[in-house]
Amino acid sequence: MELYNLKHPDQTVSFSQAVRQGLGRDRGLFFPSSMPKLDNVDELLAMPFVERSVAILNAWLGDELGEETVAALVRDAFTFDAPLAQVCDRQYCLELFHGPTLAFKDFGARFLARVLSHLAGDESLTILTATSGDTGAAVADAFYGLDNIKVVILYPEGRISPLQEKMFCTLGGNIQTLSVAGSFDDCQSLVKLAFEDEPLKQAIGLNSANSINIARLLAQICYYFEAVAQLPEERRHQAVISVPSGNFGNLTAGLLAKAMGLPVKRFIAATNSNDTVPRYLSSGQWEVRPTVATRSNAMDVSAPNNWPRVEALCQAKGWSLAQLEGVAVSEAECETQLTALHKGGYLSEPHAAVASRALSLSLNPEECGIFLGTAHPAKFKESVDELLGLDLPLPEALAQAAVKPLLSHSLANSFEDLKAKLL
Ligand SMILES: *Cc1c(COP(=O)(O)O)cnc(C)c1O
């Protein structure tokens, strides 16, 4: 597989190089030079999830890593299901939260961890990543116990839920967590600065694991096929998928699935009040405003770092950006939707509720909507309990983490301080 740097198209790399480097020159994102098109989509849709995922990822990676290796990595990473739950007549939720840390990021993080440990061999590596919530848990869990890989996770102090914090800041071992006095965007900037510091990179074998890493995006393609596979056949060609978006990695993966031949009528880019993309899609103006805190805090991103990939992909496929619908959902609408879903018998959480609300606003009568359930309701217990008047029991994974002490250290919003900690 060959990828090129979106900022410097003359810089091309292999998949292994892209995974190891994270970003190209001038912080450019890597993007596939060509996208494989599957000619047996119907056949694939009839296959079980893991076997189909092996075939999908082999179309990208088989040449470079070997088909047997890819199969082994996929089987080891995808150990849980992604059921499609019918929520009302025309809406389904693809539940991506049945993995070890109860969020969709388990898919990408577990695949990436296995790819990296395969590529690293005997070398020692440092993973540096920023999280607005769920990435931290997914990355920490995916790498925990891999002794040749040290993981450093930055998160915005006081801006993630206490339970989310417990999930990745109580592990210890090869997982180090730093709470930064700043926003998620500040954390992302610190990570980007570290990746620009060549001597630092060399000294600690720096690697990235956030949603800019191409291995995560490729893994995420697989569950879009799973969503369509579970739809009743007569509805497959009317599928509209609403993606609750922050950094837009998830939406990029959905578009890659469509580029490979998955029948999806259209995608909705659903955001909370951090609505840079919906405003851009309607006005053509890219204007980043200060990040605001919402209940769907994993989507509190005002400068989404995967957006250039969405544009590159649409351009490569000759798709107009106008085919993407951007829908920004206010806090009040999110709350109303969560309550309405619950009244209809479906327990959800704020991120999925944003995507569901966007479907309710946008779906035409002949269409069939799928929204992505990106996190388990209990991960956002504070919001869900308060809005629905419940006292949700904690799933086992959360209950165990909740009683452990936090092992995080605080960090000023300063690159020098970060560097000192890393060295
Ligand atoms: C990360 C995350 C999102 C946003 O996904 P992107 O790929 O960054 O757009 C949505 N919901 C939840 C629960 C998340 O953790």
The ligand as a Tripos MOL2 file, in Angstrom:
@<TRIPOS>MOLECULE
LIG
   15    15     1     0     0
SMALL
NO_CHARGES

@<TRIPOS>ATOM
      1 C1        -13.9920    9.9430   19.4330 C.3       1 LIG1
      2 C2        -15.4430    9.8990   19.5800 C.ar      1 LIG1
      3 C3        -16.2930   10.4750   18.6150 C.ar      1 LIG1
      4 C4        -15.7550   11.2480   17.4350 C.3       1 LIG1
      5 O1        -15.1080   10.4440   16.5020 O.3       1 LIG1
      6 P1        -14.1390   11.1140   15.3960 P.3       1 LIG1
      7 O2        -13.5750    9.9820   14.6420 O.co2     1 LIG1
      8 O3        -13.0960   11.8670   16.1720 O.co2     1 LIG1
      9 O4        -14.9760   12.0330   14.5870 O.co2     1 LIG1
     10 C5        -17.6640   10.3190   18.7770 C.ar      1 LIG1
     11 N1        -18.1810    9.6850   19.8440 N.ar      1 LIG1
     12 C6        -17.4060    9.1350   20.7960 C.ar      1 LIG1
     13 C7        -18.0490    8.4670   21.9590 C.3       1 LIG1
     14 C8        -16.0200    9.2220   20.6950 C.ar      1 LIG1
     15 O5        -15.2550    8.6850   21.6410 O.3       1 LIG1
@<TRIPOS>BOND
     1     1     2 1
     2     2     3 ar
     3     2    14 ar
     4     3     4 1
     5     3    10 ar
     6     4     5 1
     7     5     6 1
     8     6     7 2
     9     6     8 1
    10     6     9 1
    11    10    11 ar
    12    11    12 ar
    13    12    13 1
    14    12    14 ar
    15    14    15 1
@<TRIPOS>SUBSTRUCTURE
     1 LIG1         1 GROUP 0 **** ****
